[in-house]
Amino acid sequence: MAEPKDDQKAAKGKSSLTPILIGVVAVLGAVVVAVVVFNFVLRPRLTDTPKPAEAEEEKHESKIPATAVTVPFDEAFTTVIMPSPDMPASTLLYKVSLECSNQAAAEKVKANMARFTAIIRKMHSYKSRQELDDPFVEQSIEKQIQQEANRILKELPVPAPTGGGEGGGHGGGESAAPAESDGGEERITAVFHEKFFVQDM
């Protein structure tokens, strides 16, 4: 007579566990779906979407204008900060060129070589030996120079005309006119190193 009661208790136990199991499965299913949606839908959008300023800069960098003019700078060097003061100081040797969007931008750079040279020297100075071991340091320096060079370029006036004045010089009274813009934006479109290496003692 006791067996039917035991069977009834077991059946009641199973029936009471069924809603719990269904709830657990539903929660786990929702978690799995949420993880899948985040990994394959939301994460790519969050990581791959560039900021407006970065997107604009990449747009400029990806297109080389037909009017682009390259302005080279002299080779230079700077002393590297070593891990220990007892170590012989290494030397960073570099040579940089600025790619300008047009002739007018190039003329501004040439007319203010000292200012742009100072920027280039500043971005290469006070680098530690450990920093220069980073494979991306060269690219980082180029981007910093480009940002600062464009900032200065926007502040510069149009270069004054050069050459002989009226009735003077070898030009028979003619004077050289300033470079005319092609109607495009005057900017530094790229910075690149012709030389960049560390010479250890």
N, C-alpha and C positions, 0 to 999 in steps of 0.2 A: 504493500500500500504506500510505502515511502517513495518508491521510484517515480510515480507520476508527479509527485510534488517537486522532486529534484529536477525533473524534465521541465516543469513549468518555470522554476527559478532560473534555469539555464536559458530558456527561451526569452524570459523577461530581461536577463542580463544582456543577451545579444541585441535585443531590440532597443535597449537603452544606449548601447554603444554605437549603434548605426548613425544617429544624428551627429554624434561627436566626430566620428570618422569622416562623415560627409563634410562637416565644417572644416576639419583639418585639411582635407583634400582641396576644398575650395580656396582656403587661404593660401596653401602652397601653390596652387595653380595661378592665383592672382599675383603672387610674388614672382613666379617664373615669368609670367607675361610682362610684368613691370620691368624686370631685369632685361629681357629681350628687347623691349621697346626702347629702353634707355641706351643700351649698347649699340643698337643698329640704326636708331632714328635720331635720338637727341644728341648723343655724344659726337657723332660726325659733324652735326651742325654747330655745336659749341666750339669744337676744336678747329674746324676747317674754315670757319667764316672769319676773314680778316677784319681788323678794325678799319673804319673809313679812311683814316690817315695812312695806314699801312697799305690799304688797297690802292689808294691814289698814287703812293710812292712806287708800288710795284708796277702800276700801269705805266708810269713815266719811264721806269727802268727797263721795261720789257720792249719798248719801242725806241729804236735809235733814229732820231730825226735825220732826214737827208741833208739838212743844213748843219749837222753836228761838226764842231771844231774842237780838236784836242790841244790843250795847252800843257806842255811838259814843264816840270820843275826840276831844279838841279838836284843831283844826288847829294844826300846828307847822311849824317850818322849821329847817334846819341849813345850815351853810356847806360848800360843796363844795371838795375838794382839787383845785387847778388844776395843769396840767402845768408851769407856770412860776410862780415867786413874783412875777414882775413883772406877771402877768395879773390883772385884777380878778376877785375871787372870785365865783363863781356861787352861787345859793341853791336848795336843794332844798325845795320846799313839799309837805307831805303831810298827809293826814287819813285815819286808819285806824278801822275798826270791827271788833269781834270778834263772831262769831256763836257763841253758846253753845247747848249741846244742850238746856238747860231753864232754868227760872226760878231754880232753886237755884244752878246754875253762874253765871248772870248776877249773882245777888246777891253771890256770892263775888268776882267781878270788880269790881263796883261798890264793895264794901267795902274793896278793896285797889287802888284806881285808881292810886295812886302807884307801886306795884310794876310794874303792867302798863304804865304810861306810861313808866317807865324802860326796860323791855324794848324798847318801840316806838322810843324815842329812840335807844337803843344800836344797833339794827339799821339805822337810817337814817344814823347818824353815820360820819364818816371815809370817805365814799365819794369816789372820784376822779371827775373829769369823764369819763374814759374808761370807767369802770365803768358810769356812768349812761347811756352811749350804748348799752349792751347791751340789746336788746329784752326779754330775759328777767330783767333785774335786779329788776323790780317783783315778779314771781312768786316769785323766789328769796327776797326779803325777807319776803314773806307767809308762806312755808313756815317760815322761820327763826323768825318771831314766833310762829307756831302751835305749833311744837315747844317753845319756851321757855315760852310761856303755859300749855300743858298740863302741863309739868313743875311749874310753880309752883302751878297749880290743884290738883294732887294733894296738895301739901304743906299747903294751907290748911285750917284748921278751918272748921266751920260758923259763919256769922256769928251774933253774939249778937243777941238780940231788941232791938228799938228801940221807942221810944215811951214814954208815961207809965207810971209805976209804979202801985201800988195807991193809990187815993185821990188821985192827982196828975194833972196835965195836963188836957187837954180831953177825954180819952177816958172820963171817968167811972170811973176805976179800972181800965180795960182796957189791956192792953199789946199791942203788935203782935207777932205770932208770926213766927219766922223762916220764910223760904220753904221749903216742903216739896218734896222731890225727887219726881219722878213715877215713881221706880223705875228710871229709865234712868241710864246712865253720865254723870257730870258731866264735860264736856270742851269744848274749843274746837273746833267743827266746821269753822270757816272763818275766814280773815282776808282782808279786802279793802280796797283803797284807794278812798276817795271822791275823793281828790285825790292826784296824784303827777306833778309836773312840775318841770323845772329852769328857773329864771329867770336868764338870762345878763345880765351887766352890759354 
